[in-house]
């Protein structure tokens, strides 16, 4: 088990810029630990309503599932096995495990199109 309760991350959006965020163990400890072990993650974005997401190599069930998310929430979507970035308040397709927050430059995600490459890495 990791002792760090907060992990700062960078999200690099190909051709559009970067955003910062933080993963918080208090929100979904098992999910955050599993994702932290997989960093860096990379995938091709899919866009749905006010959400950008990409599939990651993690199969986990629901943990403290949320049916509504706020602007800037980062989550893991168990059904789609995906890392999700919400740039507006919304109701996800199915419940998600909240894992953190975007802390800087959330606007970059509004310009993401399907197929855009996104990389999530630990901030050094």
N, CA, C and O atoms as CSV, one atom per row, in Angstrom:
chain,resi,resn,atom,element,x,y,z
A,1,UNK,N,N,0.841,-1.184,0.000
A,1,UNK,CA,C,0.000,0.000,0.000
A,1,UNK,C,C,0.887,1.248,0.000
A,1,UNK,O,O,1.930,1.283,0.653
A,2,UNK,N,N,0.461,2.254,-0.731
A,2,UNK,CA,C,1.236,3.491,-0.811
A,2,UNK,C,C,0.861,4.409,0.334
A,2,UNK,O,O,-0.298,4.465,0.745
A,3,UNK,N,N,1.848,5.130,0.848
A,3,UNK,CA,C,1.571,6.006,1.984
A,3,UNK,C,C,1.156,7.403,1.543
A,3,UNK,O,O,0.516,8.125,2.308
A,4,UNK,N,N,1.509,7.795,0.326
A,4,UNK,CA,C,1.181,9.132,-0.154
A,4,UNK,C,C,-0.320,9.279,-0.295
A,4,UNK,O,O,-0.958,8.503,-1.007
A,5,UNK,N,N,-0.896,10.277,0.385
A,5,UNK,CA,C,-2.345,10.432,0.296
A,5,UNK,C,C,-2.737,11.243,-0.934
A,5,UNK,O,O,-3.854,11.119,-1.436
A,6,UNK,N,N,-1.798,12.089,-1.424
A,6,UNK,CA,C,-2.071,12.892,-2.621
A,6,UNK,C,C,-0.910,12.753,-3.600
A,6,UNK,O,O,0.255,12.901,-3.232
A,7,UNK,N,N,-1.247,12.469,-4.836
A,7,UNK,CA,C,-0.235,12.305,-5.880
A,7,UNK,C,C,-0.494,13.371,-6.933
A,7,UNK,O,O,-1.562,13.397,-7.545
A,8,UNK,N,N,0.480,14.252,-7.147
A,8,UNK,CA,C,0.269,15.287,-8.166
A,8,UNK,C,C,0.608,14.704,-9.536
A,8,UNK,O,O,1.593,13.985,-9.705
A,9,UNK,N,N,-0.239,15.040,-10.505
A,9,UNK,CA,C,-0.076,14.501,-11.853
A,9,UNK,C,C,-0.111,15.613,-12.893
A,9,UNK,O,O,-0.588,16.721,-12.644
A,10,UNK,N,N,0.410,15.276,-14.058
A,10,UNK,CA,C,0.372,16.147,-15.231
A,10,UNK,C,C,-0.396,15.399,-16.302
A,10,UNK,O,O,-0.190,14.200,-16.489
A,11,UNK,N,N,-1.277,16.091,-17.006
A,11,UNK,CA,C,-2.018,15.475,-18.100
A,11,UNK,C,C,-1.619,16.226,-19.370
A,11,UNK,O,O,-1.905,17.413,-19.525
A,12,UNK,N,N,-0.954,15.510,-20.270
A,12,UNK,CA,C,-0.449,16.123,-21.497
A,12,UNK,C,C,-1.395,15.759,-22.639
A,12,UNK,O,O,-1.589,14.586,-22.956
A,13,UNK,N,N,-1.973,16.785,-23.243
A,13,UNK,CA,C,-2.941,16.587,-24.320
A,13,UNK,C,C,-2.249,16.949,-25.626
A,13,UNK,O,O,-1.898,18.105,-25.861
A,14,UNK,N,N,-2.060,15.944,-26.466
A,14,UNK,CA,C,-1.320,16.105,-27.717
A,14,UNK,C,C,-1.845,17.287,-28.541
A,14,UNK,O,O,-3.027,17.356,-28.879
A,15,UNK,N,N,-0.946,18.198,-28.849
A,15,UNK,CA,C,-1.274,19.329,-29.702
A,15,UNK,C,C,-2.077,20.440,-29.041
A,15,UNK,O,O,-2.331,21.470,-29.666
A,16,UNK,N,N,-2.482,20.250,-27.782
A,16,UNK,CA,C,-3.318,21.257,-27.127
A,16,UNK,C,C,-2.705,21.853,-25.869
A,16,UNK,O,O,-3.027,22.983,-25.502
A,17,UNK,N,N,-1.834,21.116,-25.207
A,17,UNK,CA,C,-1.217,21.658,-23.996
A,17,UNK,C,C,-1.262,20.692,-22.833
A,17,UNK,O,O,-1.437,19.486,-23.006
A,18,UNK,N,N,-1.100,21.249,-21.639
A,18,UNK,CA,C,-1.023,20.440,-20.425
A,18,UNK,C,C,-1.990,20.931,-19.376
A,18,UNK,O,O,-2.445,22.075,-19.403
A,19,UNK,N,N,-2.291,20.047,-18.457
A,19,UNK,CA,C,-3.148,20.357,-17.327
A,19,UNK,C,C,-2.534,19.676,-16.112
A,19,UNK,O,O,-1.815,18.686,-16.244
A,20,UNK,N,N,-2.819,20.205,-14.935
A,20,UNK,CA,C,-2.316,19.591,-13.712
A,20,UNK,C,C,-3.496,19.034,-12.930
A,20,UNK,O,O,-4.642,19.451,-13.098
A,21,UNK,N,N,-3.170,18.074,-12.070
A,21,UNK,CA,C,-4.216,17.502,-11.233
A,21,UNK,C,C,-3.621,16.807,-10.028
A,21,UNK,O,O,-2.403,16.747,-9.857
A,22,UNK,N,N,-4.499,16.285,-9.201
A,22,UNK,CA,C,-4.062,15.556,-8.022
A,22,UNK,C,C,-4.958,14.336,-7.850
A,22,UNK,O,O,-6.177,14.418,-7.999
A,23,UNK,N,N,-4.332,13.196,-7.531
A,23,UNK,CA,C,-5.066,11.979,-7.199
A,23,UNK,C,C,-5.116,11.924,-5.676
A,23,UNK,O,O,-4.086,12.093,-5.024
A,24,UNK,N,N,-6.287,11.693,-5.099
A,24,UNK,CA,C,-6.454,11.687,-3.636
A,24,UNK,C,C,-6.920,10.322,-3.160
A,24,UNK,O,O,-8.014,9.874,-3.503
A,25,UNK,N,N,-6.078,9.661,-2.364
A,25,UNK,CA,C,-6.406,8.316,-1.872
A,25,UNK,C,C,-7.684,8.292,-1.044
A,25,UNK,O,O,-8.399,7.290,-1.036
A,26,UNK,N,N,-7.975,9.379,-0.353
A,26,UNK,CA,C,-9.146,9.411,0.527
A,26,UNK,C,C,-10.450,9.168,-0.244
A,26,UNK,O,O,-11.425,8.677,0.325
A,27,UNK,N,N,-10.467,9.508,-1.522
A,27,UNK,CA,C,-11.684,9.374,-2.326
A,27,UNK,C,C,-12.012,7.920,-2.653
A,27,UNK,O,O,-13.154,7.492,-2.483
A,28,UNK,N,N,-11.033,7.162,-3.117
A,28,UNK,CA,C,-11.195,5.740,-3.476
A,28,UNK,C,C,-9.823,5.080,-3.344
A,28,UNK,O,O,-9.127,4.887,-4.342
A,29,UNK,N,N,-9.432,4.732,-2.113
A,29,UNK,CA,C,-8.052,4.264,-1.858
A,29,UNK,C,C,-7.541,3.140,-2.760
A,29,UNK,O,O,-6.429,3.228,-3.281
A,30,UNK,N,N,-8.333,2.091,-2.950
A,30,UNK,CA,C,-7.858,0.959,-3.774
A,30,UNK,C,C,-7.687,1.367,-5.230
A,30,UNK,O,O,-6.711,0.990,-5.879
A,31,UNK,N,N,-8.638,2.138,-5.736
A,31,UNK,CA,C,-8.573,2.567,-7.132
A,31,UNK,C,C,-7.388,3.493,-7.361
A,31,UNK,O,O,-6.654,3.331,-8.337
A,32,UNK,N,N,-7.192,4.470,-6.464
A,32,UNK,CA,C,-6.077,5.410,-6.613
A,32,UNK,C,C,-4.740,4.674,-6.522
A,32,UNK,O,O,-3.829,4.958,-7.300
A,33,UNK,N,N,-4.610,3.733,-5.583
A,33,UNK,CA,C,-3.367,2.951,-5.478
A,33,UNK,C,C,-3.083,2.205,-6.782
A,33,UNK,O,O,-1.955,2.210,-7.276
A,34,UNK,N,N,-4.106,1.572,-7.329
A,34,UNK,CA,C,-3.936,0.787,-8.559
A,34,UNK,C,C,-3.529,1.691,-9.726
A,34,UNK,O,O,-2.648,1.334,-10.509
A,35,UNK,N,N,-4.161,2.846,-9.843
A,35,UNK,CA,C,-3.829,3.772,-10.932
A,35,UNK,C,C,-2.430,4.346,-10.745
A,35,UNK,O,O,-1.682,4.479,-11.713
A,36,UNK,N,N,-2.072,4.684,-9.519
A,36,UNK,CA,C,-0.740,5.231,-9.241
A,36,UNK,C,C,0.349,4.243,-9.662
A,36,UNK,O,O,1.396,4.644,-10.170
A,37,UNK,N,N,0.096,2.952,-9.448
A,37,UNK,CA,C,1.084,1.920,-9.836
A,37,UNK,C,C,1.224,1.815,-11.347
A,37,UNK,O,O,2.266,1.392,-11.849
A,38,UNK,N,N,0.169,2.201,-12.083
A,38,UNK,CA,C,0.197,2.097,-13.551
A,38,UNK,C,C,0.811,3.320,-14.240
A,38,UNK,O,O,1.137,3.261,-15.425
A,39,UNK,N,N,0.971,4.421,-13.509
A,39,UNK,CA,C,1.497,5.647,-14.134
A,39,UNK,C,C,2.885,5.419,-14.715
A,39,UNK,O,O,3.673,4.696,-14.105
A,40,UNK,N,N,3.224,5.999,-15.864
A,40,UNK,CA,C,2.397,6.866,-16.692
A,40,UNK,C,C,1.381,6.074,-17.521
A,40,UNK,O,O,1.628,4.931,-17.907
A,41,UNK,N,N,0.235,6.708,-17.785
A,41,UNK,CA,C,-0.825,6.115,-18.600
A,41,UNK,C,C,-0.967,6.919,-19.879
A,41,UNK,O,O,-0.742,8.129,-19.894
A,42,UNK,N,N,-1.338,6.246,-20.939
A,42,UNK,CA,C,-1.524,6.951,-22.194
A,42,UNK,C,C,-2.666,6.306,-22.957
A,42,UNK,O,O,-2.832,5.086,-22.934
A,43,UNK,N,N,-3.444,7.126,-23.626
A,43,UNK,CA,C,-4.540,6.566,-24.403
A,43,UNK,C,C,-5.095,7.581,-25.380
A,43,UNK,O,O,-4.720,8.754,-25.369
A,44,UNK,N,N,-5.991,7.109,-26.222
A,44,UNK,CA,C,-6.649,7.978,-27.199
A,44,UNK,C,C,-8.011,8.355,-26.639
A,44,UNK,O,O,-8.798,7.495,-26.243
A,45,UNK,N,N,-8.272,9.643,-26.615
A,45,UNK,CA,C,-9.474,10.170,-25.987
A,45,UNK,C,C,-10.754,9.812,-26.712
A,45,UNK,O,O,-10.800,9.683,-27.936
A,46,UNK,N,N,-11.788,9.657,-25.908
A,46,UNK,CA,C,-13.163,9.591,-26.389
A,46,UNK,C,C,-13.853,10.754,-25.676
A,46,UNK,O,O,-13.490,11.100,-24.551
A,47,UNK,N,N,-14.834,11.350,-26.324
A,47,UNK,CA,C,-15.526,12.490,-25.728
A,47,UNK,C,C,-17.006,12.167,-25.629
A,47,UNK,O,O,-17.612,11.707,-26.597
A,48,UNK,N,N,-17.595,12.410,-24.447
A,48,UNK,CA,C,-19.018,12.177,-24.250
A,48,UNK,C,C,-19.546,13.288,-23.359
A,48,UNK,O,O,-19.127,13.418,-22.209
A,49,UNK,N,N,-20.457,14.081,-23.881
A,49,UNK,CA,C,-21.015,15.229,-23.157
A,49,UNK,C,C,-19.872,16.103,-22.622
A,49,UNK,O,O,-19.073,16.612,-23.408
A,50,UNK,N,N,-19.784,16.284,-21.291
A,50,UNK,CA,C,-18.730,17.136,-20.708
A,50,UNK,C,C,-17.617,16.294,-20.107
A,50,UNK,O,O,-17.081,16.617,-19.047
A,51,UNK,N,N,-17.276,15.215,-20.793
A,51,UNK,CA,C,-16.296,14.262,-20.270
A,51,UNK,C,C,-15.336,13.845,-21.369
A,51,UNK,O,O,-15.725,13.623,-22.515
A,52,UNK,N,N,-14.057,13.743,-20.980
A,52,UNK,CA,C,-13.030,13.184,-21.854
A,52,UNK,C,C,-12.550,11.931,-21.121
A,52,UNK,O,O,-12.266,11.987,-19.924
A,53,UNK,N,N,-12.459,10.819,-21.816
A,53,UNK,CA,C,-12.003,9.601,-21.141
A,53,UNK,C,C,-11.197,8.732,-22.091
A,53,UNK,O,O,-11.302,8.858,-23.311
A,54,UNK,N,N,-10.389,7.849,-21.516
A,54,UNK,CA,C,-9.655,6.869,-22.324
A,54,UNK,C,C,-9.473,5.595,-21.518
A,54,UNK,O,O,-9.348,5.616,-20.294
A,55,UNK,N,N,-9.462,4.497,-22.239
A,55,UNK,CA,C,-9.349,3.189,-21.610
A,55,UNK,C,C,-7.963,2.995,-21.009
A,55,UNK,O,O,-6.960,3.405,-21.594
A,56,UNK,N,N,-7.916,2.365,-19.834
A,56,UNK,CA,C,-6.639,2.057,-19.189
A,56,UNK,C,C,-6.624,0.568,-18.828
A,56,UNK,O,O,-7.681,-0.049,-18.697
A,57,UNK,N,N,-5.428,-0.008,-18.667
A,57,UNK,CA,C,-5.342,-1.454,-18.391
A,57,UNK,C,C,-5.621,-1.787,-16.927
A,57,UNK,O,O,-4.757,-2.311,-16.224
A,58,UNK,N,N,-6.836,-1.478,-16.479
A,58,UNK,CA,C,-7.201,-1.725,-15.087
A,58,UNK,C,C,-8.628,-2.242,-15.056
A,58,UNK,O,O,-9.523,-1.667,-15.675
A,59,UNK,N,N,-8.832,-3.330,-14.331
A,59,UNK,CA,C,-10.164,-3.899,-14.185
A,59,UNK,C,C,-10.483,-3.871,-12.693
A,59,UNK,O,O,-9.964,-4.673,-11.918
A,60,UNK,N,N,-11.342,-2.938,-12.309
A,60,UNK,CA,C,-11.729,-2.812,-10.894
A,60,UNK,C,C,-13.217,-2.577,-10.802
A,60,UNK,O,O,-13.834,-2.048,-11.726
A,61,UNK,N,N,-13.785,-2.971,-9.687
A,61,UNK,CA,C,-15.208,-2.748,-9.469
A,61,UNK,C,C,-15.447,-1.360,-8.898
A,61,UNK,O,O,-14.535,-0.538,-8.807
A,62,UNK,N,N,-16.685,-1.120,-8.518
A,62,UNK,CA,C,-17.017,0.187,-7.964
A,62,UNK,C,C,-16.474,0.320,-6.549
A,62,UNK,O,O,-16.431,-0.647,-5.789
A,63,UNK,N,N,-16.061,1.532,-6.214
A,63,UNK,CA,C,-15.553,1.848,-4.881
A,63,UNK,C,C,-16.093,3.244,-4.551
A,63,UNK,O,O,-15.734,4.229,-5.197
A,64,UNK,N,N,-16.948,3.310,-3.554
A,64,UNK,CA,C,-17.603,4.580,-3.203
A,64,UNK,C,C,-18.167,5.247,-4.466
A,64,UNK,O,O,-17.838,6.399,-4.747
A,65,UNK,N,N,-19.002,4.546,-5.222
A,65,UNK,CA,C,-19.471,5.056,-6.517
A,65,UNK,C,C,-20.240,6.375,-6.424
A,65,UNK,O,O,-21.007,6.604,-5.489
A,66,UNK,N,N,-20.013,7.231,-7.417
A,66,UNK,CA,C,-20.699,8.527,-7.514
A,66,UNK,C,C,-21.579,8.533,-8.749
A,66,UNK,O,O,-21.191,8.050,-9.813
A,67,UNK,N,N,-22.766,9.089,-8.589
A,67,UNK,CA,C,-23.687,9.180,-9.721
A,67,UNK,C,C,-23.701,10.569,-10.325
A,67,UNK,O,O,-24.256,10.776,-11.404
A,68,UNK,N,N,-23.089,11.526,-9.633
A,68,UNK,CA,C,-22.966,12.886,-10.168
A,68,UNK,C,C,-21.532,13.341,-9.944
A,68,UNK,O,O,-20.918,13.004,-8.931
A,69,UNK,N,N,-21.006,14.101,-10.883
A,69,UNK,CA,C,-19.639,14.617,-10.748
A,69,UNK,C,C,-19.653,16.128,-10.950
A,69,UNK,O,O,-20.573,16.696,-11.540
A,70,UNK,N,N,-18.598,16.755,-10.438
A,70,UNK,CA,C,-18.466,18.197,-10.550
A,70,UNK,C,C,-17.388,18.555,-11.571
A,70,UNK,O,O,-16.583,17.712,-11.965
A,71,UNK,N,N,-17.388,19.802,-11.984
A,71,UNK,CA,C,-16.368,20.329,-12.883
A,71,UNK,C,C,-14.994,20.063,-12.264
A,71,UNK,O,O,-14.748,20.399,-11.106
A,72,UNK,N,N,-14.104,19.452,-13.055
A,72,UNK,CA,C,-12.741,19.198,-12.574
A,72,UNK,C,C,-12.528,17.856,-11.912
A,72,UNK,O,O,-11.398,17.520,-11.558
A,73,UNK,N,N,-13.581,17.079,-11.736
A,73,UNK,CA,C,-13.405,15.763,-11.110
A,73,UNK,C,C,-12.650,14.816,-12.045
A,73,UNK,O,O,-12.837,14.830,-13.262
A,74,UNK,N,N,-11.800,14.002,-11.442
A,74,UNK,CA,C,-11.116,12.912,-12.143
A,74,UNK,C,C,-11.722,11.638,-11.570
A,74,UNK,O,O,-11.939,11.542,-10.362
A,75,UNK,N,N,-11.995,10.661,-12.428
A,75,UNK,CA,C,-12.639,9.442,-11.950
A,75,UNK,C,C,-12.193,8.238,-12.771
A,75,UNK,O,O,-11.649,8.365,-13.868
A,76,UNK,N,N,-12.444,7.075,-12.198
A,76,UNK,CA,C,-12.251,5.812,-12.919
A,76,UNK,C,C,-13.655,5.275,-13.189
A,76,UNK,O,O,-14.487,5.207,-12.284
A,77,UNK,N,N,-13.909,4.894,-14.437
A,77,UNK,CA,C,-15.213,4.368,-14.829
A,77,UNK,C,C,-15.101,2.851,-14.929
A,77,UNK,O,O,-14.561,2.336,-15.908
A,78,UNK,N,N,-15.615,2.116,-13.910
A,78,UNK,CA,C,-15.471,0.656,-13.907
A,78,UNK,C,C,-16.045,-0.034,-15.147
A,78,UNK,O,O,-15.413,-0.940,-15.689
A,79,UNK,N,N,-17.231,0.377,-15.603
A,79,UNK,CA,C,-17.861,-0.283,-16.734
A,79,UNK,C,C,-17.024,-0.164,-18.015
A,79,UNK,O,O,-16.915,-1.121,-18.781
A,80,UNK,N,N,-16.446,0.994,-18.234
A,80,UNK,CA,C,-15.653,1.208,-19.448
A,80,UNK,C,C,-14.159,1.041,-19.233
A,80,UNK,O,O,-13.370,1.207,-20.163
A,81,UNK,N,N,-13.760,0.704,-17.978
A,81,UNK,CA,C,-12.344,0.583,-17.606
A,81,UNK,C,C,-11.562,1.790,-18.129
A,81,UNK,O,O,-10.586,1.648,-18.867
A,82,UNK,N,N,-12.017,2.981,-17.725
A,82,UNK,CA,C,-11.441,4.201,-18.273
A,82,UNK,C,C,-11.113,5.249,-17.215
A,82,UNK,O,O,-11.721,5.308,-16.146
A,83,UNK,N,N,-10.126,6.073,-17.560
A,83,UNK,CA,C,-9.721,7.242,-16.781
A,83,UNK,C,C,-10.550,8.400,-17.327
A,83,UNK,O,O,-10.515,8.669,-18.528
A,84,UNK,N,N,-11.294,9.088,-16.463
A,84,UNK,CA,C,-12.228,10.128,-16.906
A,84,UNK,C,C,-11.878,11.498,-16.349
A,84,UNK,O,O,-11.483,11.643,-15.193
A,85,UNK,N,N,-12.036,12.489,-17.201
A,85,UNK,CA,C,-11.808,13.886,-16.830
A,85,UNK,C,C,-13.106,14.631,-17.146
A,85,UNK,O,O,-13.544,14.672,-18.296
A,86,UNK,N,N,-13.714,15.216,-16.115
A,86,UNK,CA,C,-14.979,15.926,-16.312
A,86,UNK,C,C,-14.723,17.425,-16.311
A,86,UNK,O,O,-14.200,17.964,-15.336
A,87,UNK,N,N,-15.090,18.111,-17.406
A,87,UNK,CA,C,-14.842,19.547,-17.461
A,87,UNK,C,C,-16.095,20.368,-17.170
A,87,UNK,O,O,-16.053,21.596,-17.236
A,88,UNK,N,N,-17.200,19.713,-16.851
A,88,UNK,CA,C,-18.411,20.379,-16.359
A,88,UNK,C,C,-19.134,19.405,-15.438
A,88,UNK,O,O,-18.907,18.197,-15.498
A,89,UNK,N,N,-20.006,19.939,-14.584
A,89,UNK,CA,C,-20.833,19.101,-13.727
A,89,UNK,C,C,-21.738,18.273,-14.625
A,89,UNK,O,O,-22.292,18.799,-15.590
A,90,UNK,N,N,-21.898,16.990,-14.328
A,90,UNK,CA,C,-22.762,16.142,-15.144
A,90,UNK,C,C,-23.075,14.847,-14.417
A,90,UNK,O,O,-22.580,14.591,-13.320
A,91,UNK,N,N,-23.900,14.044,-15.047
A,91,UNK,CA,C,-24.235,12.718,-14.534
A,91,UNK,C,C,-23.605,11.707,-15.488
A,91,UNK,O,O,-24.028,11.600,-16.639
A,92,UNK,N,N,-22.588,10.958,-15.020
A,92,UNK,CA,C,-21.951,9.962,-15.898
A,92,UNK,C,C,-22.953,8.898,-16.354
A,92,UNK,O,O,-24.009,8.722,-15.748
A,93,UNK,N,N,-22.606,8.205,-17.417
A,93,UNK,CA,C,-23.438,7.140,-17.998
A,93,UNK,C,C,-23.798,6.099,-16.933
A,93,UNK,O,O,-24.958,5.707,-16.806
A,94,UNK,N,N,-22.797,5.659,-16.174
A,94,UNK,CA,C,-22.991,4.756,-15.029
A,94,UNK,C,C,-22.063,5.271,-13.931
A,94,UNK,O,O,-21.147,6.041,-14.217
A,95,UNK,N,N,-22.285,4.857,-12.663
A,95,UNK,CA,C,-21.471,5.389,-11.557
A,95,UNK,C,C,-19.956,5.238,-11.764
A,95,UNK,O,O,-19.486,4.282,-12.382
A,96,UNK,N,N,-19.218,6.205,-11.231
A,96,UNK,CA,C,-17.757,6.228,-11.345
A,96,UNK,C,C,-17.127,6.276,-9.952
A,96,UNK,O,O,-17.777,6.651,-8.976
A,97,UNK,N,N,-15.853,5.890,-9.878
A,97,UNK,CA,C,-15.071,6.002,-8.643
A,97,UNK,C,C,-14.307,7.313,-8.731
A,97,UNK,O,O,-13.459,7.478,-9.608
A,98,UNK,N,N,-14.591,8.233,-7.843
A,98,UNK,CA,C,-13.887,9.514,-7.836
A,98,UNK,C,C,-12.440,9.272,-7.397
A,98,UNK,O,O,-12.203,8.589,-6.401
A,99,UNK,N,N,-11.464,9.831,-8.137
A,99,UNK,CA,C,-10.049,9.595,-7.792
A,99,UNK,C,C,-9.247,10.875,-7.597
A,99,UNK,O,O,-8.130,10.819,-7.084
A,100,UNK,N,N,-9.787,12.030,-7.993
A,100,UNK,CA,C,-9.016,13.257,-7.820
A,100,UNK,C,C,-9.662,14.458,-8.472
A,100,UNK,O,O,-10.846,14.450,-8.809
A,101,UNK,N,N,-8.844,15.502,-8.643
A,101,UNK,CA,C,-9.317,16.756,-9.215
A,101,UNK,C,C,-8.289,17.345,-10.168
A,101,UNK,O,O,-7.083,17.151,-10.017
A,102,UNK,N,N,-8.808,18.075,-11.160
A,102,UNK,CA,C,-7.960,18.881,-12.030
A,102,UNK,C,C,-7.654,20.139,-11.225
A,102,UNK,O,O,-8.563,20.752,-10.667
A,103,UNK,N,N,-6.369,20.532,-11.159
A,103,UNK,CA,C,-6.000,21.719,-10.375
A,103,UNK,C,C,-5.540,22.876,-11.253
A,103,UNK,O,O,-5.365,23.991,-10.762
A,104,UNK,N,N,-5.344,22.628,-12.531
A,104,UNK,CA,C,-4.896,23.710,-13.401
A,104,UNK,C,C,-5.208,23.458,-14.858
A,104,UNK,O,O,-5.099,22.326,-15.328
A,105,UNK,N,N,-5.594,24.498,-15.580
A,105,UNK,CA,C,-5.862,24.468,-17.017
A,105,UNK,C,C,-6.900,23.425,-17.432
A,105,UNK,O,O,-6.654,22.605,-18.317
A,106,UNK,N,N,-8.052,23.471,-16.785
A,106,UNK,CA,C,-9.140,22.544,-17.146
A,106,UNK,C,C,-9.665,22.845,-18.551
A,106,UNK,O,O,-10.205,21.960,-19.215
A,107,UNK,N,N,-9.506,24.090,-19.004
A,107,UNK,CA,C,-10.056,24.510,-20.300
A,107,UNK,C,C,-9.517,23.685,-21.476
A,107,UNK,O,O,-10.187,23.556,-22.501
A,108,UNK,N,N,-8.321,23.134,-21.329
A,108,UNK,CA,C,-7.721,22.365,-22.426
A,108,UNK,C,C,-8.632,21.193,-22.838
A,108,UNK,O,O,-8.647,20.798,-24.004
A,109,UNK,N,N,-9.384,20.645,-21.884
A,109,UNK,CA,C,-10.201,19.460,-22.184
A,109,UNK,C,C,-11.433,19.772,-23.027
A,109,UNK,O,O,-11.991,18.875,-23.658
A,110,UNK,N,N,-11.861,21.022,-23.045
A,110,UNK,CA,C,-12.994,21.420,-23.889
A,110,UNK,C,C,-12.655,21.281,-25.368
A,110,UNK,O,O,-13.545,21.098,-26.198
A,111,UNK,N,N,-11.363,21.368,-25.696
A,111,UNK,CA,C,-10.946,21.344,-27.106
A,111,UNK,C,C,-10.535,19.959,-27.591
A,111,UNK,O,O,-10.192,19.780,-28.760
A,112,UNK,N,N,-10.571,18.983,-26.690
A,112,UNK,CA,C,-10.183,17.619,-27.064
A,112,UNK,C,C,-11.214,17.016,-28.023
A,112,UNK,O,O,-12.420,17.172,-27.836
A,113,UNK,N,N,-10.721,16.337,-29.037
A,113,UNK,CA,C,-11.575,15.610,-29.978
A,113,UNK,C,C,-11.268,14.127,-29.843
A,113,UNK,O,O,-10.185,13.755,-29.392
A,114,UNK,N,N,-12.212,13.282,-30.229
A,114,UNK,CA,C,-11.980,11.837,-30.163
A,114,UNK,C,C,-10.725,11.482,-30.941
A,114,UNK,O,O,-10.509,11.967,-32.052
A,115,UNK,N,N,-9.900,10.630,-30.345
A,115,UNK,CA,C,-8.669,10.203,-30.999
A,115,UNK,C,C,-7.438,10.965,-30.546
A,115,UNK,O,O,-6.314,10.538,-30.811
A,116,UNK,N,N,-7.633,12.100,-29.859
A,116,UNK,CA,C,-6.493,12.875,-29.347
A,116,UNK,C,C,-5.753,12.048,-28.295
A,116,UNK,O,O,-6.376,11.415,-27.443
A,117,UNK,N,N,-4.423,12.059,-28.363
A,117,UNK,CA,C,-3.638,11.284,-27.406
A,117,UNK,C,C,-3.493,12.064,-26.093
A,117,UNK,O,O,-3.171,13.252,-26.098
A,118,UNK,N,N,-3.732,11.383,-24.983
A,118,UNK,CA,C,-3.580,11.980,-23.651
A,118,UNK,C,C,-2.633,11.109,-22.845
A,118,UNK,O,O,-2.741,9.883,-22.843
A,119,UNK,N,N,-1.698,11.768,-22.156
A,119,UNK,CA,C,-0.752,11.059,-21.295
A,119,UNK,C,C,-0.891,11.596,-19.884
A,119,UNK,O,O,-0.908,12.810,-19.677
A,120,UNK,N,N,-0.990,10.703,-18.918
A,120,UNK,CA,C,-1.085,11.084,-17.509
A,120,UNK,C,C,0.173,10.570,-16.834
A,120,UNK,O,O,0.459,9.373,-16.856
A,121,UNK,N,N,0.923,11.488,-16.232
A,121,UNK,CA,C,2.152,11.062,-15.555
A,121,UNK,C,C,2.286,11.744,-14.215
A,121,UNK,O,O,1.665,12.773,-13.951
A,122,UNK,N,N,3.116,11.146,-13.370
A,122,UNK,CA,C,3.374,11.703,-12.048
A,122,UNK,C,C,4.143,13.020,-12.225
A,122,UNK,O,O,5.073,13.108,-13.026
A,123,UNK,N,N,3.742,14.019,-11.476
A,123,UNK,CA,C,4.430,15.323,-11.528
A,123,UNK,C,C,5.684,15.195,-10.668
A,123,UNK,O,O,5.607,14.769,-9.516
A,124,UNK,N,N,6.811,15.554,-11.210
A,124,UNK,CA,C,8.071,15.424,-10.463
A,124,UNK,C,C,8.343,16.724,-9.712
A,124,UNK,O,O,9.353,16.836,-9.017
